[in-house]
C-alpha cells in the first residue's frame, strides 16, 4: 500500500512542480517585459536634460559593462570572419536604440515599441508561403496604416524613426544568427555592445559637455541602462529554464501592450481607441506567427537570450 501511494504521489508532485516552474517562468517574463518598458519610460524622463542621444549613450555604456561582465569576450582571439558580424551588430545596436529613443521622444513609448516590433515580425514572415503568415502580414500592414493615419498632428518623422528601429531590429536578429554560428555564446554580443559603447564615447561626451547633467537625469539614464539590460537578461535566462521556447517567444509579443500601459502610467501618454486596436492587431500577428513556427523541443541559445534582453526598450 505504501508503495502504491508513493506511485500515485510522485506524478502528482511532479505535475505540481512543473506548474510552479511555469508560473515562476511567467512571472519572470512579465518582470522582464515590465523592466524593459519601465527602463524606456525612465529614460524618457531624462530627455529634457540629456536629450535622446545623451540618454542612449549612457544606456549603451551600461549595456556594454553588463554584457562584457557576463560574456567576457576575448577580442584578440576573434578571426576576421568573426569580427565582421560583431562590427555590423555594433552599428545596428547603436542605430536601433538611438532611433527607438528618438521615436519615443516624438510619438510616445507605446506607439514606438509597437512599430519597432514589426522588425522581428518581418523576419519571421520573410520567405513564408503559409496562408496564416500572409494573413498576419496583411493584418500588421493594416494596423500600421491605422497608426500612421494622416492627421494634422501626425508626427511622420517619429513614425519613421520607429520604423527605422524596426529595420534595425530585423538586421539585429539576422546578424545575431550569423554571429551565433561563428562565435557561440555571449562573447559576440558582448563584444558588439563594447564596440557600440566606444562608438558613443565622443558623441556622449560632447552631449554631456554641452548639456550638463543633473543628478536626477543621470540617475534616470543609468537606471534605464540597468532596467533595459541587466534585469531583462537575468530574468530571461531564468525564465528560459522554466518555460518552452515557443511560449517565451509568444509572451515577448505582449511587450507593445506593456509599453502602452507603462507609457500611460509613467509618462501620462494616452492612445485612442483606434491605436489600441492597431496595437492589439500587431501583438496578435506577432503571437500567431511565433506560435505557429515554434518547436516545443527547441530552446534558444545563449545568444538569443541576450537578443531578447537587449533588443527592445
N, C-alpha and C positions, 0 to 999 in steps of 0.2 A: 504493500500500500504506500509506504514512504517513497519507494522508487517511482511509483505511478504518479504521485502528487508532484514529485520533483520534475517528472517528464512534462506534466501539464504546466508547471510554473515557469520553466525555462523559456518556452516560446513566448509566453505572456510577458515575462520580464524583458526578453529581447525586443518585443514589439514596443513596450513602454520606453525602453532605452532609445530605440530608433525614433520614436515620436518626440522624445525630449531633444534628441540631436537635431531633428528637423526644425523644431520650434526655436532652438538656440541659433540654428543657421539662419532662420528667417529674421530673428531679432538682430543678428549681426549684419545681415544685408540691409535691413532697414536703417540701422545705425550708420552703416557706410554711406548709404544714399543721403541721409539727412546731414551727415558730416560734410559730404561734398557740397551740397547745396547751401548749407549754412555757412561754409567757408567762402563760397562765392558771394553770398549776401554780406558777410562781414567785410570782404574785400571791397564791395561797393561802397561801404561806409567810409572807406579811406580815399575814394576817388576825388572828393572835393579838395583834398590837401595834396595828395601824391599824383593824382591822375591815374588812369588805367595803366599807362606804361610803367610808372613807378611801382604800382602795386604788383604788376606782373613780374617785374624784375625781382622784387623781394620774394615773391612766391616761387620763382624759378630757383633762386638761391637756396631756399628752404628745401624744395623738392630735390635739388642736387645733393644737399647734405644728407637728407634722409635716404635717398636711393643709393648713394655711394657708401653710406654706413652699412646698408643691408646687403647690397650686391658685391661690394669690394672689387671693383673692376681692376684689371691688370692691363692697362693700355699698351704697355711696352710689348706684351705678348700678342697683340692683335695683328693679324695679317691685313694686307691691303683689301682683300675681299671682305673682311670683317669690318674694316673701318668705313667702307663706303656706305653701307646701310646705317651705321652708327651716326655718321655725319648727316645723312639725309634725315634720320629720325630726330636729330638735334634741331635742325632747321624747322622741320614740321612741328615739333613740340613747341618751339618758341612762337611760331606763327599762329598755331592753334589757340594757345592760351591768350595771346595778345588780341587776336580777332574776336574771341569769345568775350573777353572783358570789355573791349570797345563796344561790342553789341549790347552787353548788359548795361553799360552806361547810357546807351541811347534808347533801347527798346524794352529794357527790363529783363529780369532773371528768367521768368517762366517762358517767355517767348523765345529768348536767345537759346536757352538749353533745348527747347523743343525743336527748333530749326537745326541745331547742331546735331541732334540725333538722326537727322537724315543721312549723315555720313555713314555710320555703321549699317543703316538700313539699305543704302545704295550698294554697299559692298556685299551684303547678304543677297541682294536681288540680282546682282550683276551676273549675266550669263544664264540665269534661270529660265526655264521654259515651262514651269508649272503654272497652272491656272491660278492657284491660290496666291502665288507670288505676284502675278500680273495684277490681280485684284488689289493686293496690298499696295503695289506701286501706284495704281490709279487713285486709290483712296488717299495715300500720302500726298500725291500731287494736288489733288483737290483741296486737301487741308492746307497746303502751303498757299494756294490761291486765296483761300479764305483769310489766312493770317496776314497776307500781304495785299489784301484788297485795297484798291485806290481810295484814298480819303485825304482831305486837306492836312490831316495830322500824321499821315503815314511817313515813317522815317525809313526811306529806302536805303540809305547808307547803313543804318543799323541792321536792317534785314540782310543787306549784302555782306556785312561783317559776320553775321551769324551763319550765313550760307558758306562763307569762306572757311569758318571754323568747321563746318560740316565736311567740306572738301578735305581740310587738313586732317580731320579725324579718320576719314576713309583712307587717306595716304598713310596715316599713323598705323592703322591696322595692317595694311599690306606690308609696310616696312618692318613691322614687328614680326610678321610671319617669316619674312626673309631672314631677319636677324636671328629669330629663334632657331632656324635651321643651321645658320653659320656659327652662332655663338649661344649655345643653350644656357639657360639660367637667367639671372638678373644682371649679369655683367654688362650686356649690351645696353639695355635701357638705362642702367646706372651711368655708364659712360656717356650716353646721349644726353642725359639730364645734366651731367657735369659740363659738357661742351655747350649746351644751351645756356647754362648759368654763366659761363665765361662770355658767351656772346652778349649777354645782357649787362656785363660789367660796365662798359663805357657808357651805354645808354642809361643804365640805372644810376650810376654815379652822377652823370650830368643832370638827370631829372631831380635827384635828391639834392644836388647842389643849388639848382635854380629854384626849387620849391622846398625850402627847409621843412622837415617833417616835425609834426608834433608827436608827443609820446603816444597819444591815443591812435593817431593814424598809423604810426609804425607798428604799434601793438596789433591793430586790425590786420595789417598786411602780413605780419608774422603769424598771427593766428590763422589767417586764410591758408598760408602755406602748410601749416600743420594739419588743419582740418581737411584740406584737399589732397594731402599726400600721405602723411604718416598714419593717420587714423583709418582712412579707407583701405590702405594697403594691409594693415594688420587685420582689420575686420574681414576683408575679402579672403585673406589667407585662411583665417579660422573658419569662415563660412563654407569655403570650398571643401573643407574636410567633413562637412556635415550634410551637405545637400548635393544632389546630382548637378552636373554642369548645365544641362538644358534649363533646369529650374532657375539656376543662378542667372543665366542669360535672359530669361523671360522677366525675372524680377528687376533686372537692370533697366528694363524698358519703362519702369514706373518713375524713373528719375525726372522726366519733364513735369509730371504731376507734383512731385515733391518740390521741384524748383518753383513752380507756380504758387504752391502753398507757402513755402518759405519766403518768397518774394512778397506775398500778401501780408504775412505776419511781421517780418523784419523790416521790409523796405516800404510797406504801405502801397505796393503795386496792386492793381486790380485788372483782371481780364474780363472782357464782356462775354456774354453767353456764346456768341459765335466762335470766339477764340477758345473758350473752354471745350467746345465741341471739336474744334480742329485739333487741339492738343490731345484729346481723347482718341481721335482717329489715328493720329501718328503713333501714339503709345500702343494702340491695339495692333496696328500694322507691324510695328517692331516685335511685339509679343508673339503674334501669329507666325511671322516669318522665323523667329528664333525657335519657337516650339516645334514647328514642323520640320526644321532642319536638325534639331538636336538629336544626339545619340546618347541614350541613357548610360551607356558604358564608358563614355568618353569624359575625361576631365581635362581642364585646361592646364597647360604647362605653367611653370612659374613666370614665364614671360608674359603670358596672357593675364595672369593675376595682376602683374604690375600695370598692364594696359588698363584694366578696369579701375585700378586705383588712381590713375593719373590722367586718364583721357578726358574726362568731363569735369566741369566745375573748376 
